[in-house]
């Protein structure tokens, strides 16, 4: 398989895995910290009604998704593994920016949501690239 095809497939697979991770963590967070009665995702300004634990769960999702995606992208990339991982981080930074624009959130969530994906993807790449411990 040509390197550029493998490169594209590694980023697509990593993005899919990251998206699934984000969705799973956000779903678990919403189950643990449900919206108050009468508040739905369509309620204007619904984020202000989300319990603190739910907001932290969203930020955890926005960190774990790029970490998982960065790991997979770096592990499967035919070359330049860090660049592939950081591409995942960049995509998720844009996704977070879109979500934060669409659903106005507290400043601390905005700051974290925009700052976390790139370092998380970098960490995922570092974990993927670390030398394996030799068997004793």
KEKE-3310 file (N, C-alpha, C; in steps of 0.2 Angstrom, whole numbers, plus 5000, padded with zeros to 4 digits):
npx = (5004:5003:5013:5006:4993:4992:4995:4984:4974:4977:4976:4962:4957:4961:4955:4941:4942:4945:4934:4924:4928:4926:4912:4908:4913:4907:4894:4893:4896:4885:4875:4879:4879:4865:4855:4846:4828:4817:4826:4834:4845:4841:4837:4839:4855:4858:4870:4874:4866:4871:4877:4892:4900:4896:4901:4915:4916:4914:4925:4935:4932:4935:4949:4953:4949:4957:4969:4968:4966:4978:4987:4984:4985:4999:5005:5001:5005:5014:5026:5033:5026:5023:5018:5006:4999:4997:4989:4977:4975:4974:4962:4953:4954:4948:4935:4931:4931:4921:4910:4910:4907:4895:4888:4888:4899:4906:4921:4932:4930:4930:4944:4951:4945:4950:4964:4968:4967:4978:4990:4986:4985:4998:5004:4998:5005:5018:5016:5013:5025:5035:5049:5048:5047:5060:5059:5061)
npy = (4994:5011:5024:5037:5033:5025:5034:5043:5034:5031:5043:5045:5033:5036:5048:5043:5034:5043:5051:5042:5039:5052:5053:5042:5045:5057:5053:5045:5054:5062:5053:5051:5064:5071:5082:5095:5093:5098:5105:5104:5099:5108:5119:5136:5142:5131:5125:5132:5126:5113:5102:5104:5092:5086:5096:5095:5082:5083:5090:5081:5071:5079:5079:5065:5060:5066:5061:5047:5047:5053:5044:5032:5038:5041:5028:5021:5028:5030:5037:5052:5052:5061:5072:5067:5064:5076:5082:5076:5082:5096:5095:5092:5103:5112:5107:5108:5122:5125:5119:5126:5139:5136:5132:5142:5144:5143:5153:5146:5134:5136:5140:5129:5119:5124:5123:5110:5099:5098:5096:5084:5076:5076:5069:5057:5053:5052:5042:5031:5030:5027:5018:5000:4991:4980:4963:4954)
npz = (5000:4996:5004:5005:5005:5016:5026:5025:5028:5041:5048:5046:5053:5066:5069:5069:5079:5090:5089:5093:5106:5112:5111:5118:5131:5134:5134:5145:5155:5154:5158:5171:5176:5174:5164:5172:5177:5164:5156:5141:5127:5117:5124:5126:5130:5138:5143:5154:5164:5165:5176:5187:5187:5175:5166:5168:5164:5150:5146:5150:5140:5129:5130:5131:5119:5108:5113:5112:5098:5094:5098:5090:5077:5077:5079:5068:5057:5042:5041:5049:5062:5073:5067:5061:5072:5078:5068:5071:5084:5080:5072:5082:5090:5082:5081:5094:5095:5087:5093:5105:5100:5095:5107:5119:5133:5149:5153:5158:5152:5139:5138:5142:5133:5121:5123:5126:5116:5107:5115:5121:5110:5106:5118:5116:5105:5110:5119:5110:5103:5112:5118:5119:5134:5138:5139:5154)
capx = (5000:5007:5013:5001:4986:4992:4995:4977:4970:4979:4972:4955:4955:4963:4949:4935:4943:4944:4927:4920:4930:4923:4905:4907:4914:4902:4887:4894:4896:4878:4872:4881:4877:4860:4852:4840:4821:4814:4831:4836:4850:4838:4836:4845:4860:4858:4877:4874:4862:4874:4881:4899:4903:4895:4905:4921:4916:4915:4932:4938:4931:4939:4956:4954:4948:4963:4975:4967:4967:4985:4991:4983:4988:5006:5006:5000:5008:5020:5032:5031:5021:5021:5014:4999:4995:4996:4984:4971:4974:4971:4955:4949:4954:4943:4929:4930:4930:4914:4905:4910:4904:4888:4885:4892:4901:4910:4927:4937:4929:4933:4951:4953:4943:4955:4971:4969:4968:4985:4995:4983:4987:5006:5005:4996:5010:5023:5015:5014:5032:5040:5052:5045:5052:5063:5056:5066)
capy = (5000:5017:5028:5042:5030:5023:5040:5045:5029:5031:5049:5043:5028:5039:5052:5039:5032:5049:5053:5037:5040:5058:5052:5038:5049:5062:5050:5042:5060:5064:5048:5052:5070:5073:5089:5096:5092:5103:5107:5100:5102:5114:5125:5141:5143:5125:5123:5135:5121:5107:5101:5104:5086:5085:5100:5092:5076:5085:5092:5075:5068:5083:5077:5058:5058:5067:5057:5041:5048:5054:5037:5028:5041:5040:5021:5018:5033:5027:5041:5058:5050:5066:5076:5064:5064:5083:5084:5075:5087:5102:5094:5092:5110:5116:5104:5111:5129:5125:5117:5132:5144:5134:5132:5147:5140:5147:5155:5141:5128:5138:5140:5122:5116:5126:5122:5103:5094:5098:5093:5078:5072:5075:5064:5051:5051:5050:5035:5027:5030:5026:5011:4995:4988:4973:4957:4952)
capz = (5000:4995:5010:5006:5007:5023:5029:5025:5032:5048:5051:5047:5058:5072:5070:5070:5086:5094:5090:5097:5113:5114:5111:5124:5138:5135:5135:5152:5159:5154:5162:5178:5178:5169:5164:5177:5173:5160:5152:5135:5123:5113:5128:5125:5136:5142:5146:5161:5168:5166:5183:5186:5185:5168:5162:5168:5160:5143:5145:5150:5133:5124:5131:5130:5112:5105:5116:5109:5091:5093:5099:5084:5071:5077:5079:5061:5052:5039:5043:5053:5067:5077:5062:5060:5079:5079:5064:5075:5089:5076:5070:5088:5092:5078:5083:5101:5094:5084:5099:5110:5097:5095:5114:5123:5139:5154:5150:5159:5148:5132:5138:5142:5127:5115:5124:5128:5111:5104:5120:5122:5104:5107:5123:5113:5100:5114:5122:5105:5101:5117:5117:5123:5139:5137:5144:5159)
cpx = (5005:5007:5008:4994:4986:4992:4987:4973:4971:4976:4965:4953:4956:4957:4943:4936:4942:4937:4922:4922:4926:4916:4904:4908:4909:4895:4888:4893:4889:4874:4873:4879:4871:4858:4847:4833:4819:4820:4833:4842:4847:4837:4841:4849:4860:4864:4877:4870:4865:4878:4888:4902:4902:4900:4913:4922:4917:4922:4937:4938:4935:4946:4957:4953:4954:4969:4974:4969:4975:4989:4990:4986:4996:5009:5006:5003:5014:5027:5029:5025:5018:5016:5007:4995:4993:4990:4977:4970:4972:4964:4951:4949:4948:4936:4927:4928:4923:4909:4905:4907:4896:4884:4889:4893:4905:4917:4932:4936:4931:4941:4954:4951:4948:4962:4973:4971:4975:4990:4992:4986:4995:5007:5003:5002:5016:5022:5015:5021:5037:5043:5048:5050:5054:5060:5062:5067)
cpy = (5006:5021:5033:5039:5028:5029:5043:5041:5030:5037:5048:5039:5032:5044:5049:5037:5037:5051:5048:5038:5046:5056:5047:5041:5054:5059:5047:5048:5062:5059:5049:5059:5073:5080:5089:5095:5099:5106:5102:5103:5108:5120:5130:5142:5137:5123:5126:5130:5115:5107:5101:5098:5084:5090:5097:5085:5077:5087:5086:5071:5072:5082:5070:5056:5060:5063:5050:5042:5049:5048:5033:5031:5040:5033:5019:5022:5029:5031:5048:5057:5056:5071:5073:5065:5072:5086:5082:5080:5094:5101:5094:5099:5113:5113:5107:5118:5129:5124:5123:5138:5143:5134:5136:5143:5145:5148:5149:5135:5130:5138:5133:5118:5118:5124:5115:5099:5093:5094:5086:5073:5071:5069:5057:5048:5049:5043:5030:5025:5028:5019:5006:4992:4981:4968:4955:4944)
cpz = (5000:5002:5011:5008:5014:5028:5030:5029:5040:5052:5051:5052:5065:5074:5072:5078:5091:5095:5094:5104:5116:5115:5117:5131:5139:5137:5143:5156:5159:5158:5170:5181:5173:5169:5169:5173:5170:5155:5147:5131:5118:5117:5127:5131:5140:5145:5153:5166:5169:5172:5182:5184:5177:5163:5162:5164:5152:5142:5146:5143:5128:5125:5129:5122:5108:5107:5112:5101:5090:5093:5092:5078:5071:5076:5072:5056:5049:5040:5046:5057:5071:5073:5062:5067:5080:5074:5067:5080:5086:5074:5076:5091:5088:5080:5090:5100:5091:5089:5104:5107:5097:5102:5118:5130:5143:5151:5152:5155:5141:5132:5138:5135:5121:5116:5125:5122:5108:5109:5121:5116:5104:5112:5120:5109:5104:5117:5116:5102:5106:5116:5121:5128:5137:5142:5148:5159)
residu = (UNK:UNK:UNK:UNK:UNK:UNK:UNK:UNK:UNK:UNK:UNK:UNK:UNK:UNK:UNK:UNK:UNK:UNK:UNK:UNK:UNK:UNK:UNK:UNK:UNK:UNK:UNK:UNK:UNK:UNK:UNK:UNK:UNK:UNK:UNK:UNK:UNK:UNK:UNK:UNK:UNK:UNK:UNK:UNK:UNK:UNK:UNK:UNK:UNK:UNK:UNK:UNK:UNK:UNK:UNK:UNK:UNK:UNK:UNK:UNK:UNK:UNK:UNK:UNK:UNK:UNK:UNK:UNK:UNK:UNK:UNK:UNK:UNK:UNK:UNK:UNK:UNK:UNK:UNK:UNK:UNK:UNK:UNK:UNK:UNK:UNK:UNK:UNK:UNK:UNK:UNK:UNK:UNK:UNK:UNK:UNK:UNK:UNK:UNK:UNK:UNK:UNK:UNK:UNK:UNK:UNK:UNK:UNK:UNK:UNK:UNK:UNK:UNK:UNK:UNK:UNK:UNK:UNK:UNK:UNK:UNK:UNK:UNK:UNK:UNK:UNK:UNK:UNK:UNK:UNK:UNK:UNK:UNK:UNK:UNK:UNK)
# end
